[in-house]
Amino acid sequence: MSGRARQVVADGRLSPVLVQPTPEPRPGELLLRIHATSVNYHDLIGVRGGLPGLPVPRVPFSDASATVEAVGDGVDGFRPGDAVIPSFFPDWRSGPPTRQALGRILGDHLDGALQSHLCVSAQAVARAPRHLNHREIATLGCAGLTAWRSVVVEADVRPGQTVVLQGTGGVSLFALAFAKMLGARTIVTSSSDEKLERAAALGADILVNYRQTPQWSQAVLDVTEGEGADLVVEVGGGATLAEAVRAVKTAGHVSVIGVLTGLSAPAFPLNRVMARNATLRGVTVGSTAELQAMCAAIEHAAYRPVVDSVFTLETAHEAIEALALQKHFGKIVVDI
C-alpha cells in the first residue's frame, strides 16, 4: 500500500477518507498496520466535540487490532507480522495511575486508530491473544481493559462473590466474562428481556429488567439476603450511581466507569457510602502491563469477545451513530 488511508475529525464530524504517505518508524517505534478498530462512548464524545481542547483535525479512535509492519532502530522483542494492541494511554506503562501516565490518549492528543497505518512506541503495545481474529482483538484495548481493571485489579473479585453488571455493552459483557472466570455470581441489569436472555447464555446468573424494576438495588439486596454486591460495575453515570451505591455491600466496591445518563447524580446517598464504608473508584482503562496480563488471561481461557456489528472505514460515521442509539449487544467494530 503506497499511502495511509484515514479519516479525521473536525467540526464535530468525520471527514471523507484521506490518503497520505505511510509514516516511517522512528527509533524506539513500531509501524503498525491497523486492521480493525472499535467504537467507544469516549470516541463518540470526542468526535462530537465534547472533549474541549483536543487538536483538530486529528484521527480519532483508541482501540486497534494491528500487526507490526516495520521496526524502528533500537527495538527488541518485536518483528514484522506480530499481532499487537496499542495502549489507550501510551505513557502508562505499569503501576498505579499518575497525572503523567494519564496525560495523553490515543485518538485524542495523538492521532488514533481510524487509519491504515500508525507509528507508536514499542513500549506502548501488548501482544494480542493468538486465538482471536482482528475484529475481536479490536475490542480489547479500551472496553476489555476497563472491565479487567475494574473486576480483577481494583475490586480483586474472588470465587463466590457477587458482581453486578449494568447493561450489555462492551464493558459490561467483558466484566461478565472476567467475573465468571473468577468464579463469581453475576447479576445483569438491562431494559431488554431479549438482551437479558442473551446475557444468560453468556453465563449471567441473575437477570433484572430495570424498566420493570427501577429500584434494582432492592433486587440485588433480595438475592444477597440483604448483604449487597461485592462489586457494582457502574457504567450508567449520574442517574444510576445512587442505585449502585444502594446495591453494594459493606466494604464493597463500585467501579465508576461510564456517563451514559449524564454527570449529575440527584439525591446521591452519601450517608450510604459512609455507613457501608464503600469504595467508589473511578476507572479509566489501564496500563500497558495490565493490557498484557488481560490478553494472557483471555488466551488462556480461550474467551471470544462479543461483536455486535461491523462497519467500514468509509462508514465509520454510521458506527458512531449506531453506538449513540444504544441498541447494540457487545462491541461495534470498524474494519480498516
VENKATA-V393125 format. One record per backbone hydrogen bond with DSSP energy under -0.5 kcal/mol. CO is the residue of the C=O (numbers start at 1). NH is the residue of the N-H. E is the energy in kcal/mol with one decimal. If there is no record, write none. Layout:
<<CO;NH;E> <CO;NH;E>>
This chain:
<<2;22;-0.7> <3;5;-0.6> <4;20;-1.8> <5;116;-2.9> <6;18;-3.0> <8;15;-3.1> <9;57;-0.6> <9;58;-1.1> <10;13;-1.1> <13;10;-2.3> <18;6;-1.9> <20;4;-4.6> <26;29;-2.4> <28;122;-2.7> <29;72;-2.8> <30;32;-0.7> <30;120;-2.0> <31;69;-3.5> <31;70;-1.4> <32;34;-0.7> <32;118;-1.9> <33;67;-1.8> <35;336;-2.5> <36;65;-2.4> <37;334;-3.7> <38;63;-0.6> <40;43;-0.7> <40;44;-1.8> <41;45;-2.4> <42;46;-2.3> <43;47;-2.8> <44;48;-2.0> <45;50;-3.1> <46;49;-1.2> <50;52;-0.5> <51;54;-1.0> <58;9;-3.1> <58;60;-0.6> <59;112;-3.3> <60;114;-1.8> <61;113;-2.5> <65;35;-3.0> <65;36;-1.2> <66;84;-2.8> <67;33;-3.0> <68;81;-3.1> <70;31;-2.7> <72;75;-1.4> <73;28;-2.2> <74;76;-0.5> <79;82;-2.0> <82;68;-2.3> <82;84;-0.5> <83;128;-2.1> <84;66;-2.1> <85;126;-2.3> <88;90;-0.7> <88;106;-2.5> <89;92;-1.6> <91;93;-1.0> <92;288;-2.2> <93;289;-2.2> <98;102;-2.0> <100;103;-1.4> <105;108;-2.0> <105;109;-1.4> <105;110;-1.4> <110;107;-2.3> <113;115;-1.9> <114;7;-2.1> <116;34;-2.4> <118;32;-3.4> <120;30;-2.8> <121;124;-1.9> <122;125;-0.6> <124;87;-2.7> <126;85;-2.5> <129;132;-1.0> <133;137;-2.6> <134;138;-2.1> <136;139;-1.5> <137;140;-1.9> <139;144;-1.2> <140;145;-1.7> <142;146;-2.4> <143;147;-2.2> <144;148;-2.4> <145;149;-2.7> <146;150;-2.0> <147;151;-2.8> <148;152;-2.6> <148;153;-1.3> <149;154;-3.3> <150;155;-1.5> <151;157;-2.3> <158;161;-1.8> <161;185;-3.5> <162;230;-1.4> <162;231;-1.7> <163;187;-2.7> <164;233;-2.9> <165;167;-0.6> <165;189;-2.4> <168;330;-1.9> <169;173;-2.3> <170;174;-2.1> <171;175;-2.8> <172;176;-2.3> <173;177;-2.1> <174;178;-2.7> <175;179;-2.6> <176;180;-2.2> <177;181;-2.1> <178;182;-1.5> <179;184;-2.6> <180;183;-1.4> <183;160;-2.7> <185;163;-2.8> <186;205;-1.0> <186;206;-2.0> <187;165;-3.3> <188;208;-2.4> <189;167;-2.4> <190;210;-1.4> <191;193;-0.5> <192;196;-2.1> <193;197;-2.2> <194;198;-1.8> <195;199;-2.4> <196;200;-2.2> <197;201;-1.7> <198;202;-0.8> <199;202;-0.7> <199;204;-2.2> <200;203;-1.5> <206;188;-2.6> <208;190;-1.9> <208;210;-0.8> <209;213;-2.1> <214;216;-1.5> <215;218;-1.5> <215;219;-0.6> <216;220;-1.8> <217;221;-2.4> <218;222;-2.5> <219;223;-2.0> <220;224;-1.0> <221;226;-3.7> <222;225;-1.2> <224;227;-1.8> <229;249;-2.8> <230;253;-2.3> <231;164;-2.8> <232;234;-1.0> <232;255;-2.2> <233;166;-1.1> <233;235;-0.8> <234;257;-3.1> <234;258;-1.3> <235;260;-1.3> <236;261;-3.8> <237;240;-1.3> <237;241;-1.8> <238;242;-0.6> <240;244;-2.0> <241;245;-2.2> <242;246;-2.1> <243;247;-1.4> <244;248;-0.8> <245;248;-0.7> <247;229;-2.9> <249;252;-2.3> <252;279;-2.5> <253;232;-2.0> <253;255;-0.5> <254;256;-0.8> <254;281;-2.8> <255;234;-2.4> <255;257;-0.8> <256;283;-2.2> <259;262;-1.6> <262;238;-3.1> <264;266;-0.5> <265;268;-0.8> <268;270;-2.1> <269;272;-0.7> <269;273;-1.5> <270;274;-2.2> <271;275;-3.0> <272;276;-2.4> <273;277;-0.6> <273;278;-1.8> <274;277;-0.7> <276;251;-3.8> <278;280;-0.5> <279;254;-3.1> <279;281;-0.6> <280;282;-0.5> <281;256;-2.4> <287;291;-2.1> <288;292;-2.3> <289;293;-2.1> <290;294;-2.5> <291;295;-2.2> <292;296;-2.0> <293;297;-2.0> <294;298;-2.6> <295;299;-2.3> <296;300;-2.3> <297;301;-2.3> <298;302;-0.8> <298;303;-1.8> <299;302;-0.6> <305;307;-0.6> <306;308;-0.5> <306;331;-2.3> <309;333;-2.7> <311;335;-3.3> <312;315;-0.5> <313;316;-1.1> <315;318;-1.1> <315;319;-1.2> <316;320;-1.7> <317;321;-1.8> <318;322;-2.3> <319;323;-1.9> <320;324;-2.0> <321;325;-1.3> <322;326;-0.6> <322;327;-0.7> <323;326;-1.3> <330;170;-0.6> <331;308;-3.3> <331;309;-1.0> <331;333;-0.5> <332;39;-2.4> <333;311;-2.7> <334;37;-2.5> <335;313;-0.7>>
